[in-house]
Amino acid sequence: MVTEPLDAMQRARWELSAMAGRLRSLEAKLVDERRRSDELRKERDRERRRANRLRAVRAVLRRLRPAHHPVIPVQTAPSGRPVHLYVVIGLEFEMVREFVLTLRQRLLVDPDHRPVVMTDCSNVAELRDPDVLLEYLPDRATWERHRPDRSWEDVLSERLSRLYRDHGSVRTVFVDRAHPPTLAELLR
């Protein structure tokens, strides 16, 4: 008879310990989620401040532009703006994401063209943006693994030619992996 109360007592202690462990785990998760939430809130606030500054710069630039600037006929996108092709090959997702954000900011300052970004970043779908057209080209290793019969350089050349033809690109920018352009450089 003495063994039953001890077993019940030991079981209660075990369950209490297990609950305490789960509680500590949930508390740690809550701390992580709060930290992440704070980081995201700070990033959102930084982006809002940056967008507000860019809008102010855009307004100043608009005022500084001459009222009558010469009209130069160029091939334009359906939106009426010329197309600039940005070739972003060999960059990791975060760097491609940063480039697209910088490009979007550049368009806030001066929406003078329609950007088309060609990249070999496989997560390109996560970067959807209504102002930036994204074109995916498989990276060299993926292409050679699935289609060893066709040269990746030929595919790149064909894709660039098609983009020039389909969009009537008037400018092409090859983004340097070691030094992606800053907002100031894109505004030149």
N, C-alpha and C positions, 0 to 999 in steps of 0.2 A: 504493500500500500504506500509506502514511503516513496517509491520510485515514480509513481504517477505525478505527484505534485512537482517533483524535481524536473521531470520531462516537460510538464506544462510550463514550468518556470523557465527552463532552458529554451524552449521553443519561443516563449514570449520575448526573452532577451535577444534571440536570434532575429526575430521579426522586427524588433525595435532597432537593432543594429542595421538591418537591411533597409529599413525605412530612413534611418539617419543617413545612410550612404546615398540613397536615392535623392534625399533632400539636399545633401551637399552637392551632388551632381547637378541637380536642377538649379541650385544657387549659382554654381559656376557658369552654367549655360546662360542664366539670366544676366550675369555680369558681362559675359562675352557679347550677348545681344545688345545690352545697353551701350557698351563700348563701340560696337559696330554702328549702332544707331547714331551715336554722337559723331562718329567719323563721317557718316553719310550726311548728317545735318550740316556739319562744317563744310563738306564738299559742295553741297547744294548752295549754301550761303556764299561760298567763294565764287561759284559759277554765276550766281545772281549778280554779285558785285561786278564781276568781269563783264557780264552782258550789259549791265547798266553803263559801265565805262565805255564799252564799245559803241553803244547807242549814242552816247554823248559825242564821241569822236566822229561818228558817222554824221551827226547833225552839223558839227563844225566843218567837216570836209564838204558837205553839201553846200554850206554857205560860202565856202571859199572857192568853189568851182565857178569858172566863168559861165555866164548865162548862155552864151553862144559859143559852143565849141564845135570845131569842124566835124562833119559827119564823114566817117571813113567806112565805106561799104565792106562788110565782112560777112562771111557765112554765119548764120545764126541758128540757134536751136529753135524748136517750136515756141519756146517761151519768149523769143525775140532777143535773147541774149546769146553772145558767142559762147562756144563750148571750149573749155580748157580740159585737157586730158592729163591726169596725174597718174604716173606709173609708180606704184608702191610695191616693190618686189623684195622679198627676203626679210621683212620686218615681223617681229613677234606681235601678237594680238594687241597688247597694251600700247605698243608704239603706233600701230595702225589706228587704234582707237583715239589716241592723242592727236594724231595727224588729222583725222576726220573732225574732231572737236575744234582744232585750230582752224581748219578750213571753214567750218560752219561759222566761227567767230569772224573770220575774214569776210564772209558774205554778209554778216550783220553790219560791218563797217562800210563795205562797198559791194553791193550785189551786182557787179558789172558783168558776170559771166555765169554760165551753168557748168558746174564741175562734174566730171566723170572720173571716178577713181577705179583704176584696175589694180587688183591686188591678188597675191597668191595666199593670203591668209584664209585658212579654212573656216574660221569663225565669222566670216564677213556678214552673215545673216544677222548677227547680234548688233551690227552697226547701222542698221536701217536708219535712214534719215531722208525726209521728204525733199530736202534741198540738194542732196548729194546722190548722184547715181553711182551705184557700186557694181563693178563687173568683177567676177571671180575667174581666175585662171589657176588651175592646179599647180602646185609648186613642182620644181624639176624632179625631185625624188619620187613624188606620187605619180607624176606623169610617166616617168621611165619605168616604174614598177608595173603600171597598168597598160601602157602603150609603148613598149620598147621599139616597136616598128617605126615610130614617128619621132623625129627630133623635137625636143622641147623648144629649141630656138626657132624652128620653123613654125610651131604652134604660136609662140609669142609674137612672131612677125605677122602671121596671118591675123591674129586677134587684134593687134595694133592697127593693121590696115583696115580691118572691118570697122573698128571703132572710129577711125578717121573718116571713113566713108559714111557710116550710118549717122554719126553725130555732127559731121562737118567741123571737126576740131580745128581751131585756129592757133592753138598753143599747146605744147606738150612739156610737162615738167616731170623729169625723172627724179624721184625722191631718193636722196643719198641715205643709205642705211646708217652710216656713222654720224650723220648730221641732218636729221629731218628739219625742214624749214620752220622757222618761228613765225609768229603772226606778222611781225614787222617785215620779214623777208617775203612773205606771201603778198603783202600789200604793195610791194615795189612793182 
